[in-house]
């Protein structure tokens, strides 16, 4: 991880909020032969008795499922919008261009869980992302026969987080005029750039307190 103090968020709650807002994470690990594996899965984060836990579900008998049976060490990466930042937008242009982004890395031990935990995470997943009890696509709306067939092919997991780190690289190391120029230029570009511009604008009082 690009680990410089100026790109750290001082409020732990803001880091957890970012994870909750970007739940489609990369689960990365390796098998017994150190072959790397990765998959993208929606993941929930919860604080229980002062500890952080990640939970979700995955397909059985995939490379990553088999790998985590052999080696339960996992890195879970949460990413958001990102964008190129041109040095031409700085007051002092004789510097390198760069990339702005936010990312959270959680390391821990993954354990697979039982059938009840799987049913619970399926119910939670559909309820959370449907966000509409009358949509007709919630877990309780799915025929029991279909559920019974589906759950033989998937498995629930939980990760006890042992370490969490982050980088919120948002031009905090620039002077105020350059910072404003970057926001202005990003607002003219694609959706990812505009999202980064909005985040930078909302954070400006932290970067340049009056």
Residue pairs with C-beta under 8 A, 6 or more apart in sequence:
1 103
1 105
1 165
1 166
1 167
2 167
2 169
3 165
3 167
4 167
6 172
6 173
7 167
7 168
7 169
7 170
7 172
7 173
8 166
8 167
8 168
9 15
9 166
9 168
10 206
15 104
15 164
15 166
16 45
16 47
16 52
18 78
18 80
18 102
18 104
18 166
18 168
19 45
19 78
19 104
19 106
20 45
21 80
22 78
22 79
22 80
22 104
23 42
23 43
23 44
23 78
24 40
24 41
24 42
24 43
25 40
25 41
25 42
25 43
25 54
25 76
25 77
25 78
26 38
26 39
26 40
26 76
26 77
26 79
27 38
27 39
27 40
27 41
27 43
27 58
27 64
27 74
27 75
27 76
27 110
28 36
28 37
28 38
28 74
28 75
28 76
28 77
29 36
29 37
29 38
29 64
29 67
29 68
29 71
29 72
29 73
29 74
29 75
29 110
30 36
30 37
30 67
30 71
30 73
31 37
31 63
31 66
31 67
31 70
31 71
32 67
32 70
32 71
35 67
37 63
37 64
37 67
37 68
38 64
39 58
39 62
39 64
41 56
41 57
41 58
42 56
42 125
42 129
43 54
43 55
43 56
43 76
43 78
44 54
44 55
44 56
44 121
44 124
44 125
44 128
45 52
45 53
45 54
45 106
46 52
46 53
46 55
47 53
51 160
51 161
52 106
52 160
52 161
52 164
53 158
53 159
53 160
53 161
54 76
54 106
54 108
54 158
54 159
54 161
55 121
55 156
55 157
55 158
55 159
56 121
56 125
56 156
56 157
57 118
57 121
57 122
57 125
57 154
57 155
57 156
57 157
58 64
58 65
58 154
58 155
58 157
59 65
59 153
59 154
60 152
60 153
60 154
60 155
65 155
68 74
68 110
68 112
68 157
69 112
72 109
72 110
72 111
73 107
73 108
73 109
73 110
74 107
74 108
74 109
74 110
74 159
75 105
75 106
75 107
76 105
76 106
76 107
76 108
76 159
77 103
77 104
77 105
77 106
78 103
78 104
78 105
78 106
79 101
79 102
79 103
80 101
80 102
80 103
80 195
81 101
81 102
81 191
81 192
81 193
81 195
81 196
81 199
82 99
82 100
82 101
82 102
82 192
82 196
83 99
83 100
83 101
83 186
83 189
83 190
83 192
83 193
83 196
84 97
84 98
84 99
84 193
85 97
85 98
85 99
85 100
85 171
85 182
85 186
86 97
86 185
87 93
87 94
87 95
87 96
87 97
87 98
88 97
89 178
89 181
89 182
89 185
90 174
90 178
90 181
90 182
91 175
91 177
91 178
91 181
92 178
98 169
99 169
100 169
100 170
100 171
100 182
100 186
100 196
100 200
101 167
101 169
101 196
102 166
102 167
102 168
102 169
102 170
102 199
103 166
103 167
104 164
104 165
104 166
105 164
105 165
105 166
106 159
106 161
106 163
106 164
107 161
107 162
107 163
107 164
108 159
108 160
108 161
108 162
108 163
109 159
109 160
109 162
110 157
110 158
110 159
111 157
111 158
111 159
111 160
112 155
112 156
112 157
113 155
113 156
113 157
113 158
114 156
115 151
117 156
117 158
118 151
118 154
118 155
118 156
119 147
119 151
120 156
121 156
122 139
122 147
122 151
123 139
123 140
125 139
126 137
126 138
126 139
127 133
127 138
127 139
130 137
130 138
132 138
135 141
139 147
170 196
170 199
170 200
170 203
170 207
171 178
171 179
171 182
171 200
172 207
174 182
176 208
179 200
179 204
179 207
179 208
182 197
182 200
183 197
183 200
183 201
183 204
186 193
186 194
186 196
186 197
186 200
187 193
187 194
187 197
